[in-house]
Amino acid sequence: MAEPVRITCPDVFPPFTELKNGRAEGLAVEIVRAAAGHAGIDVEFVAVPFEQVQRTLKDGRAEAVFPPFPSLPIVVRYSTSAIPF
């Protein structure tokens, strides 16, 4: 049996992702679980604080990120918002 695909997500990003009772939940989590199940792919969510999401790819805790988050330099470069962050 294949190992599950580990997908990292923010632990507090409701209603899309959040950690409840030690389990990742939310709209985005349920969509990915359903799509993966339909494709026969076992997934495991690794919910972490937002600032650790990208790091989980580098340190091997996860193979994917969902929902996708651009890095801050990309956001700044392509943002059309008049509101500075």
C-alpha positions in Angstrom: 0.0 0.0 0.0 1.3 3.5 -0.9 2.1 6.1 1.7 -0.4 8.9 1.9 0.4 12.2 0.2 1.0 14.6 3.0 -0.5 18.0 2.4 0.2 21.0 4.6 -2.4 23.6 5.4 -2.8 26.5 7.8 -4.2 25.5 11.2 -6.3 28.7 11.4 -7.8 29.8 8.1 -11.6 29.3 8.5 -13.7 28.4 6.7 -11.1 26.9 4.4 -8.8 25.1 6.8 -8.5 24.8 10.5 -7.4 22.4 13.2 -10.2 21.0 15.3 -9.6 18.3 18.0 -6.3 17.4 16.3 -7.8 17.0 12.8 -7.7 19.3 9.8 -11.1 20.4 8.8 -12.7 23.0 6.6 -14.1 23.6 3.1 -10.7 23.3 1.3 -9.8 20.2 3.3 -13.1 18.5 2.4 -12.8 19.3 -1.3 -9.3 17.9 -1.5 -10.3 14.8 0.5 -13.2 14.1 -1.8 -11.2 14.6 -5.0 -8.3 12.5 -3.7 -10.7 9.8 -2.6 -12.3 9.8 -6.0 -8.9 9.4 -7.6 -8.0 6.6 -5.1 -5.3 8.7 -3.5 -4.8 8.6 0.3 -4.0 12.0 1.8 -2.9 13.2 5.2 -3.2 16.8 6.2 -0.4 18.5 8.2 -2.0 21.6 9.8 0.6 24.1 11.0 0.8 27.8 11.8 0.7 30.0 8.7 4.3 31.0 9.0 5.4 27.3 8.8 3.4 26.3 5.7 6.1 26.8 3.1 8.8 25.4 5.5 7.0 22.0 5.7 7.9 21.4 2.0 11.6 22.1 2.7 11.8 20.0 5.9 9.9 17.0 4.5 6.8 17.2 6.7 4.7 17.5 3.6 4.8 17.1 -0.2 2.1 19.6 -1.1 0.5 22.8 0.1 -3.3 23.5 0.0 -4.8 26.0 -0.4 -1.9 27.5 -2.5 -0.2 30.5 -1.0 2.1 32.7 -2.9 5.2 34.0 -1.2 5.2 37.6 0.1 7.5 38.9 -2.7 5.2 37.5 -5.3 2.1 39.0 -3.6 3.8 42.4 -3.5 5.0 42.3 -7.1 1.7 41.4 -8.6 -0.8 42.9 -6.2 -3.1 45.5 -7.7 -4.4 46.6 -4.2 -4.0 50.2 -3.2 -3.9 49.1 0.4 -0.3 48.5 1.6 0.5 45.5 3.8 
